[in-house]
Amino acid sequence: MRSKTFFSLVAALVAVVTLVGFQVTTGAQGLAAIPEADVAEQSAPLPAQSPTVETTLLVYNTVDRLLAGDLLNTVTVDDVQVDLAAYPSHWAVVGVGTTDWAGRNGEMLPSGTAGDLRFWWADPDSPSHANVVDLSESLAHFPFMALAVGDPARSISWWLQDEEDVHRWLEQNLQASDIDLAGVQLEGQFGQVETSVAYYLPLTGLDLSSGYVGDDHFRFGDYVTATWTMNGVYAADPALQPVVSTAGHPLHLHGYQPDRMLGGHIKSARAISVTATIWPLTNVVTRTGQLSTRRLLDDLWVTVVDYAMRDSPVNVPTRAGVSVKSSAAARGDYRIAFRRAARATFADPAQFHDPHGLMALGLLRDQLAVEFGQTQVHAWLGYAFAEACVVEMEDGWAGAYVLQPDLPLLPSCGFQPHSHFTSELILAMSYNDLHQITRPGWGTDAEVTIPRADLVRWLQNNIAIDEWSPGMETQALIVGGVPLTETWQAADGETWSLRSTLEAAIERWREHRETADLQPGDIVPENMLHLAPALIDLFHHYPETVETYGPVLDEVLATYESALHPDGYWGFPGESFSTGHIMEQYVAAQAAGVNVALPSLHPVELMVAQQTLGGWFDIHNSNAIGAQSHGLRALGATLPLLEGQLGQ
C-alpha cells in the first residue's frame, strides 16, 4: 500500500570487522565511520543468550551520521528490547541517544537492565525545556542510540570528591586504568552542571566542531547544586569516537535530576560527592536501523502528548486589555512556532481526510522542505493523497463530505459528494501542481486515478450558492482552469459562467455582512472569508479584471479592518481561524500585485503567543483542523516579515 509514495528499504551488507582488539559487528549499512576495517563474513542477528555472551557497546546508527543529517534510519523501543534479550536480564544498561521528532528531538537517557530498560527522554518542548519522561511505552523512533551492556560482576567503582571537571577526571582515570571502552554511570551530589537539549537536528546536517552551541538547535540549562544521575559511554579509540560522540571527545554523558526529573546532554559538571560505576566492554555491535520516511506520522505517543498539552498555554492571558507576549515571541522564535504548528497540523494521517492539510502542503511546500526536508514533505503528501475523501460518480469523481469534529477527534469521510469539499480538493491539487492523483482504492489493492478535470466538471454541474461555498467555488473554478469567457449549463438547467458565479458570491457576501454587523473585536464568520481569495486568484489569472472587481476587494479588506480590535486581534488574542484566513489573504494579494498593506502583524504575533507546547493554536470556537491549518498558513506567509522586523 502506498508503495509509490514512500522510499523502499535498501538492503546492505552485514559484516563482522575487527578493530583494535574489539570484536565489532555491524548491521544494515555497516560502520562507515571506522576506517580500514577488514571485512570477514556476514553476521546474523545478535546471538541467543549464552554463557559466553560478551559485554557490549550496542550502537544504532552513529553520531557522525546523525550530524550529517541521517534521521531517517531509525529503531524503535521494540527493536532495542529484541536485541537486549540476547544478554542476561540482570546486566546493567546505560546510554545516550535522541529521537527523530522534528523540532522536538530531545535527549535520550536510557538506563536500567537488559530485562528492564527505562527509555528516559529530556523534552525540549516542555516548559523547562528539560522535563524528563519515560518513552518505554511509546512508538518513538531513534535515529541514534548507544547502549553499554555491562556485567555487574565486572563493574568498577570510583569516588569523586570536589572535582571541578568530571569529564576530564573520568577520561584521565579511564586511560590510566587501561580501559578503552566502557559504560559509565555517575550518581551523587554535583555543583554547577551545564546541559543542552537538542530540539532541531536538521536533515541538512549540523556542525558541532565548535561544541554544542546555537539557539537555533539547542536549549541550554545551567544548574546549581543538586543530586544527579549521569549515564554514558566512553571510547578511547579515535576511530570509535565519531560513532558514539564527536572527534576528540571520548566521553558522552547524558543525565537527569531524579528528584526534579530535569536533564539533558551534560556539557560540563562539577562533582561534590559522586560515585562512578564503570562497566568495561569488550565488544561493539552497530546497526543502522530501518529507513523510515514516516518520522512524525507514526509517533502516536507524540500526538497524544500534544493533545494533552494543547489546553495549557504558556502563561499567556487570553482576554483583551492584557499585554500578551510569550517567551517564544519575546525571543523572536517564530520559526520554531512554525515547526511546532506544522508538526501538529500533520500529526496524524486521518487529519488528511480534511483537504486543508493538502492545501497547506502545497502553499507552504518550499518552507516545509527547508524545515523538515523533502523526504518528510513527500511522506506527508503521500498520506494526503491516500486519505483524501472522494466519491466516484457516474461521470467521474467528486470530493466527499468531510465530518469535521472538534479536535482532538479526527475528521472522517462521508459518502455524499459536496461542492465545498470538491472545491477544496481542486484548490489543494492546484496548489501542489497536480492534474491528477493516483492512489490506492479503499478496500482494494488496485490503484485509482482521480483527475482534477473530473472534480472541476462535477463542480460546474453542481454549483451551490449556499451559506458558505460561493466564493470558494468561484476560486476553485478559476484555478481549475475554467476560461473567463466560458458558459455552461449545470445539472439543474441553470446557465453559469465565472462572472455569474463571482457576482452571486459577491451578492451573498454583502448579505452576510449586513447580517453579521461586525464590531471591533468580532470574529469574521467563515461565510465572509472566501470571497477575497477568489478575487485575488481572479486578478492573478485575469489581470484585466482588476479595474472592475478591485473596488470589491477593497470593500472586503475594509470590512476586515473595521472588525480588528484596537489591541490587534479578531475575536480574542490568539484566535486562528479568521486571523489565519485574513492575514494570509493580505500577503497573497501583495504577491498577486495588488496594492494593499497589512494592517498589522500583531494578530499573528498574538496567535503565536497563544500557541501551546504541542503546536496547536488557540482556536477555541473553531476547534477543527481547518483552523489549525489556516493559522499555520498565515504564520508561514508572514514569517519573513516577522523575522524581518526583529532583524533576524
ChimeraX attribute file (.defattr): number of C-alpha atoms within 10 A of each C-alpha:
attribute: neighborCount
match mode: 1-to-1
recipient: residues
	/A:1	13
	/A:2	16
	/A:3	10
	/A:4	11
	/A:5	17
	/A:6	19
	/A:7	14
	/A:8	11
	/A:9	10
	/A:10	9
	/A:11	9
	/A:12	11
	/A:13	12
	/A:14	21
	/A:15	21
	/A:16	20
	/A:17	23
	/A:18	16
	/A:19	17
	/A:20	10
	/A:21	8
	/A:22	15
	/A:23	16
	/A:24	22
	/A:25	24
	/A:26	27
	/A:27	24
	/A:28	19
	/A:29	19
	/A:30	20
	/A:31	27
	/A:32	14
	/A:33	16
	/A:34	16
	/A:35	10
	/A:36	11
	/A:37	16
	/A:38	11
	/A:39	11
	/A:40	11
	/A:41	11
	/A:42	13
	/A:43	16
	/A:44	12
	/A:45	13
	/A:46	16
	/A:47	12
	/A:48	11
	/A:49	14
	/A:50	10
	/A:51	7
	/A:52	7
	/A:53	15
	/A:54	17
	/A:55	23
	/A:56	26
	/A:57	29
	/A:58	25
	/A:59	27
	/A:60	27
	/A:61	33
	/A:62	28
	/A:63	25
	/A:64	21
	/A:65	20
	/A:66	22
	/A:67	20
	/A:68	16
	/A:69	17
	/A:70	23
	/A:71	29
	/A:72	22
	/A:73	25
	/A:74	25
	/A:75	24
	/A:76	17
	/A:77	18
	/A:78	15
	/A:79	12
	/A:80	17
	/A:81	15
	/A:82	12
	/A:83	15
	/A:84	24
	/A:85	15
	/A:86	17
	/A:87	26
	/A:88	18
	/A:89	16
	/A:90	14
	/A:91	19
	/A:92	24
	/A:93	31
	/A:94	29
	/A:95	31
	/A:96	30
	/A:97	29
	/A:98	27
	/A:99	25
	/A:100	27
	/A:101	22
	/A:102	23
	/A:103	24
	/A:104	28
	/A:105	27
	/A:106	32
	/A:107	27
	/A:108	31
	/A:109	31
	/A:110	27
	/A:111	24
	/A:112	17
	/A:113	19
	/A:114	24
	/A:115	17
	/A:116	16
	/A:117	19
	/A:118	21
	/A:119	23
	/A:120	23
	/A:121	31
	/A:122	31
	/A:123	25
	/A:124	27
	/A:125	21
	/A:126	15
	/A:127	11
	/A:128	15
	/A:129	23
	/A:130	27
	/A:131	21
	/A:132	27
	/A:133	17
	/A:134	14
	/A:135	16
	/A:136	18
	/A:137	11
	/A:138	15
	/A:139	16
	/A:140	25
	/A:141	27
	/A:142	25
	/A:143	31
	/A:144	30
	/A:145	26
	/A:146	28
	/A:147	28
	/A:148	31
	/A:149	29
	/A:150	29
	/A:151	20
	/A:152	15
	/A:153	8
	/A:154	11
	/A:155	16
	/A:156	12
	/A:157	12
	/A:158	12
	/A:159	13
	/A:160	19
	/A:161	13
	/A:162	14
	/A:163	17
	/A:164	17
	/A:165	12
	/A:166	20
	/A:167	19
	/A:168	13
	/A:169	13
	/A:170	18
	/A:171	19
	/A:172	11
	/A:173	12
	/A:174	19
	/A:175	12
	/A:176	10
	/A:177	9
	/A:178	10
	/A:179	18
	/A:180	19
	/A:181	27
	/A:182	25
	/A:183	30
	/A:184	27
	/A:185	22
	/A:186	24
	/A:187	20
	/A:188	18
	/A:189	19
	/A:190	25
	/A:191	19
	/A:192	15
	/A:193	21
	/A:194	18
	/A:195	23
	/A:196	26
	/A:197	29
	/A:198	26
	/A:199	26
	/A:200	24
	/A:201	28
	/A:202	22
	/A:203	22
	/A:204	14
	/A:205	15
	/A:206	15
	/A:207	10
	/A:208	12
	/A:209	10
	/A:210	7
	/A:211	9
	/A:212	18
	/A:213	14
	/A:214	11
	/A:215	12
	/A:216	13
	/A:217	20
	/A:218	21
	/A:219	23
	/A:220	21
	/A:221	19
	/A:222	12
	/A:223	14
	/A:224	11
	/A:225	13
	/A:226	17
	/A:227	19
	/A:228	24
	/A:229	21
	/A:230	26
	/A:231	28
	/A:232	29
	/A:233	27
	/A:234	30
	/A:235	25
	/A:236	19
	/A:237	15
	/A:238	14
	/A:239	16
	/A:240	22
	/A:241	24
	/A:242	21
	/A:243	26
	/A:244	30
	/A:245	21
	/A:246	20
	/A:247	17
	/A:248	13
	/A:249	16
	/A:250	23
	/A:251	22
	/A:252	25
	/A:253	26
	/A:254	28
	/A:255	31
	/A:256	26
	/A:257	18
	/A:258	14
	/A:259	9
	/A:260	12
	/A:261	16
	/A:262	21
	/A:263	36
	/A:264	32
	/A:265	29
	/A:266	21
	/A:267	18
	/A:268	17
	/A:269	19
	/A:270	22
	/A:271	25
	/A:272	19
	/A:273	16
	/A:274	22
	/A:275	17
	/A:276	18
	/A:277	19
	/A:278	25
	/A:279	28
	/A:280	25
	/A:281	25
	/A:282	18
	/A:283	21
	/A:284	23
	/A:285	21
	/A:286	22
	/A:287	24
	/A:288	24
	/A:289	22
	/A:290	19
	/A:291	18
	/A:292	23
	/A:293	22
	/A:294	19
	/A:295	24
	/A:296	24
	/A:297	20
	/A:298	17
	/A:299	18
	/A:300	15
	/A:301	14
	/A:302	21
	/A:303	20
	/A:304	13
	/A:305	12
	/A:306	21
	/A:307	19
	/A:308	13
	/A:309	16
	/A:310	19
	/A:311	16
	/A:312	15
	/A:313	19
	/A:314	18
	/A:315	14
	/A:316	20
	/A:317	17
	/A:318	18
	/A:319	12
	/A:320	16
	/A:321	10
	/A:322	11
	/A:323	13
	/A:324	20
	/A:325	18
	/A:326	21
	/A:327	12
	/A:328	18
	/A:329	18
	/A:330	12
	/A:331	10
	/A:332	19
	/A:333	19
	/A:334	23
	/A:335	19
	/A:336	19
	/A:337	28
	/A:338	24
	/A:339	22
	/A:340	24
	/A:341	27
	/A:342	28
	/A:343	24
	/A:344	26
	/A:345	25
	/A:346	25
	/A:347	21
	/A:348	18
	/A:349	17
	/A:350	18
	/A:351	27
	/A:352	28
	/A:353	27
	/A:354	28
	/A:355	28
	/A:356	23
	/A:357	26
	/A:358	29
	/A:359	25
	/A:360	23
	/A:361	25
	/A:362	20
	/A:363	17
	/A:364	17
	/A:365	17
	/A:366	13
	/A:367	16
	/A:368	20
	/A:369	16
	/A:370	13
	/A:371	22
	/A:372	20
	/A:373	17
	/A:374	15
	/A:375	18
	/A:376	23
	/A:377	22
	/A:378	19
	/A:379	20
	/A:380	27
	/A:381	22
	/A:382	21
	/A:383	26
	/A:384	26
	/A:385	20
	/A:386	22
	/A:387	22
	/A:388	24
	/A:389	26
	/A:390	24
	/A:391	19
	/A:392	15
	/A:393	12
	/A:394	5
	/A:395	9
	/A:396	15
	/A:397	22
	/A:398	29
	/A:399	29
	/A:400	24
	/A:401	22
	/A:402	22
	/A:403	13
	/A:404	18
	/A:405	14
	/A:406	14
	/A:407	16
	/A:408	15
	/A:409	13
	/A:410	18
	/A:411	20
	/A:412	18
	/A:413	19
	/A:414	16
	/A:415	13
	/A:416	15
	/A:417	22
	/A:418	22
	/A:419	26
	/A:420	23
	/A:421	24
	/A:422	28
	/A:423	27
	/A:424	22
	/A:425	27
	/A:426	31
	/A:427	27
	/A:428	24
	/A:429	22
	/A:430	20
	/A:431	18
	/A:432	17
	/A:433	10
	/A:434	14
	/A:435	13
	/A:436	16
	/A:437	15
	/A:438	14
	/A:439	24
	/A:440	19
	/A:441	13
	/A:442	11
	/A:443	6
	/A:444	9
	/A:445	11
	/A:446	10
	/A:447	13
	/A:448	13
	/A:449	12
	/A:450	19
	/A:451	18
	/A:452	24
	/A:453	17
	/A:454	19
	/A:455	25
	/A:456	25
	/A:457	18
	/A:458	23
	/A:459	26
	/A:460	24
	/A:461	19
	/A:462	18
	/A:463	21
	/A:464	16
	/A:465	15
	/A:466	12
	/A:467	13
	/A:468	21
	/A:469	25
	/A:470	29
	/A:471	28
	/A:472	26
	/A:473	32
	/A:474	32
	/A:475	27
	/A:476	27
	/A:477	25
	/A:478	23
	/A:479	20
	/A:480	20
	/A:481	13
	/A:482	18
	/A:483	14
	/A:484	15
	/A:485	8
	/A:486	10
	/A:487	15
	/A:488	13
	/A:489	13
	/A:490	16
	/A:491	12
	/A:492	9
	/A:493	9
	/A:494	11
	/A:495	13
	/A:496	16
	/A:497	19
	/A:498	22
	/A:499	14
	/A:500	13
	/A:501	20
	/A:502	22
	/A:503	16
	/A:504	15
	/A:505	27
	/A:506	22
	/A:507	12
	/A:508	21
	/A:509	22
	/A:510	14
	/A:511	12
	/A:512	17
	/A:513	16
	/A:514	9
	/A:515	9
	/A:516	15
	/A:517	10
	/A:518	17
	/A:519	17
	/A:520	17
	/A:521	20
	/A:522	19
	/A:523	23
	/A:524	23
	/A:525	14
	/A:526	15
	/A:527	20
	/A:528	25
	/A:529	21
	/A:530	22
	/A:531	25
	/A:532	26
	/A:533	23
	/A:534	24
	/A:535	25
	/A:536	26
	/A:537	19
	/A:538	24
	/A:539	20
	/A:540	20
	/A:541	16
	/A:542	14
	/A:543	14
	/A:544	11
	/A:545	14
	/A:546	17
	/A:547	10
	/A:548	8
	/A:549	18
	/A:550	15
	/A:551	11
	/A:552	16
	/A:553	21
	/A:554	14
	/A:555	13
	/A:556	19
	/A:557	18
	/A:558	11
	/A:559	17
	/A:560	23
	/A:561	18
	/A:562	15
	/A:563	20
	/A:564	23
	/A:565	19
	/A:566	12
	/A:567	18
	/A:568	22
	/A:569	28
	/A:570	26
	/A:571	23
	/A:572	23
	/A:573	31
	/A:574	29
	/A:575	29
	/A:576	39
	/A:577	32
	/A:578	25
	/A:579	28
	/A:580	24
	/A:581	22
	/A:582	26
	/A:583	24
	/A:584	22
	/A:585	21
	/A:586	24
	/A:587	17
	/A:588	18
	/A:589	22
	/A:590	14
	/A:591	12
	/A:592	16
	/A:593	12
	/A:594	18
	/A:595	11
	/A:596	13
	/A:597	10
	/A:598	16
	/A:599	14
	/A:600	13
	/A:601	16
	/A:602	15
	/A:603	26
	/A:604	27
	/A:605	25
	/A:606	27
	/A:607	27
	/A:608	30
	/A:609	28
	/A:610	30
	/A:611	27
	/A:612	24
	/A:613	24
	/A:614	26
	/A:615	26
	/A:616	32
	/A:617	31
	/A:618	29
	/A:619	23
	/A:620	15
	/A:621	13
	/A:622	18
	/A:623	19
	/A:624	21
	/A:625	29
	/A:626	22
	/A:627	26
	/A:628	27
	/A:629	29
	/A:630	25
	/A:631	34
	/A:632	32
	/A:633	24
	/A:634	25
	/A:635	26
	/A:636	25
	/A:637	21
	/A:638	21
	/A:639	18
	/A:640	13
	/A:641	14
	/A:642	22
	/A:643	14
	/A:644	11
	/A:645	10
	/A:646	11
	/A:647	8
	/A:648	10
